[in-house]
Amino acid sequence: MITKKYSITKFQLFFVLIQSQIGIGLFSLPNVVQESAKGDSWISIILAGAGVQFLLIVYLFLLKRFPDDEFAQITQKILGRTLGKIINFFFYFYFIMTGSLSTILMVKLINLQLLPITPNWMISLLILSACIYLTISNLKIIARFFVLAFTLIILLLFLTLFTLLLPQEIQFILPVGNSGIKNILIGSNSALFSMVGFEALLFLYSFIIHNNKGVLKTISLANIFVTGFYTFIVFICLISFSPDQLNLIREPLIFLFRGLSFKMFARVDLIFLSFWIVPMTTTIIAYLFLASKSLRNEEKSYKKIVVINGILIFLISLIPHTDEITNLFTKYISYLNYAVIYVIPVLLLILSIIFKKHETGETA
């Protein structure tokens, strides 16, 4: 049973899920999705959001069978102690690798756009030091920070509205559906990788105060916000750049901000990136927390595990990462995504129903 000291409200859950999903993947999303879906990329985002909603409902059905148990306990109750621990370690490996990839991409972006002569290891050290410092506190403090960091997402939406003053061409997305259902679905699959983070619900559910009601509404609202946010950003980029331009621009959103100029602010893109460091950092904090909770451990050892995981992510980020290596790393992480967010939770739910497993851990 989770004590009140470490619990969060459904209001805080809303922001934790959003901050876990929105991060570094935002910048390359329009470029990645339009490779297959072209002008229908915004439809792909909506379909990806629908897929996320389905998975969240599956997670909720599973978690409601074990409302007071942490996910690391649920796997062992359904699969047995040995196999459950293996699955828990698989989740741990996934969170460490995904946290490492987020760190690597964030460091490369900061080094390229903001601090070109600062060594990558120094940027990584500063980022992870801040992440570890916050993660070693309890979940309630992390959630409060995520609520405050949400204001920066609102700031991005506000800044994006100014891009509507730039030349736009609605013809770039017409005719609607021209890419075909197959390409739109391929695009939604690509979009799903940028929307990962919702699997945090598996590890947060037991920490929610009064998790017996209202959780579905909360996670649905969070998913609607993330889907709407990504759809809006992709739509703006689609009508601002031609398909050929989007193929060449890796981070179209940053490039779009470069076109903005005000009397007091000459480089809006650099100002934006400076603020956006915080939302990118929250994603790493989330994966540090999830990695530390994916292995069943006593609360007193939690801080030590967070530090160890932070050091591990830092060491992985020190490996030389060319564009080819980073793309290969991203490809393999995407394979892990399927197992973590699709296969394992669905199988756990099916097995728990077949063998009538519930919170007592007994077979009826």
TALINRA-V982786 format. One record per backbone hydrogen bond with DSSP energy under -1.0 kcal/mol. CO is the residue of the C=O (numbers start at 1). NH is the residue of the N-H. If there is no record, write none. Layout:
CO:NH, CO:NH
This chain:
3:6, 4:7, 8:209, 9:13, 10:14, 12:16, 13:17, 14:18, 15:19, 16:20, 17:21, 18:22, 23:26, 24:27, 25:29, 28:32, 29:33, 30:34, 33:36, 33:37, 34:38, 37:40, 38:41, 40:44, 41:45, 42:46, 43:47, 44:48, 45:49, 46:50, 47:51, 48:52, 49:53, 50:54, 51:55, 52:56, 53:57, 54:58, 55:59, 56:60, 57:61, 58:62, 59:63, 60:64, 62:65, 63:66, 66:69, 70:73, 70:74, 71:75, 73:77, 74:78, 75:79, 76:80, 80:84, 81:85, 82:86, 83:87, 84:88, 85:89, 86:90, 87:91, 88:92, 89:93, 90:94, 91:95, 92:96, 93:97, 94:98, 95:99, 96:100, 97:101, 98:102, 99:103, 100:104, 101:105, 102:106, 103:107, 104:108, 105:109, 106:110, 107:111, 108:112, 109:113, 110:114, 110:115, 119:123, 120:124, 121:125, 122:126, 123:127, 124:128, 125:129, 126:130, 127:131, 128:132, 129:133, 130:134, 131:135, 132:136, 134:137, 138:142, 139:143, 140:144, 141:145, 142:146, 143:147, 144:148, 145:149, 146:150, 148:151, 149:152, 150:154, 151:155, 152:156, 153:157, 154:158, 155:159, 156:160, 157:161, 159:162, 160:163, 161:164, 162:165, 163:166, 169:172, 170:173, 171:174, 175:178, 177:180, 180:184, 181:185, 182:186, 183:187, 184:188, 185:189, 186:190, 187:191, 188:192, 197:200, 198:201, 199:202, 200:203, 200:204, 201:205, 204:207, 205:208, 207:8, 210:213, 214:218, 215:219, 216:220, 217:221, 218:222, 219:223, 220:224, 221:225, 222:226, 223:227, 224:228, 225:229, 226:230, 227:231, 228:232, 229:233, 230:234, 231:235, 232:236, 233:237, 234:238, 235:239, 237:241, 239:169, 242:246, 243:247, 245:249, 251:255, 252:256, 253:257, 254:258, 256:259, 257:260, 265:262, 267:271, 268:272, 269:273, 270:274, 271:275, 272:276, 275:278, 276:280, 277:281, 278:282, 279:283, 280:284, 281:285, 282:286, 283:287, 284:288, 285:289, 286:290, 287:291, 288:292, 289:293, 290:294, 298:301, 299:302, 301:305, 302:306, 303:307, 304:308, 305:309, 306:310, 307:311, 308:312, 309:313, 310:314, 311:315, 312:316, 313:317, 316:319, 322:326, 323:327, 324:328, 325:329, 326:330, 327:331, 328:332, 329:333, 330:334, 331:335, 332:336, 333:337, 334:338, 335:339, 336:340, 337:341, 338:342, 338:343, 339:344, 342:346, 343:347, 344:348, 345:349, 346:350, 347:351, 348:352, 349:353, 350:354, 351:355, 352:357, 358:361
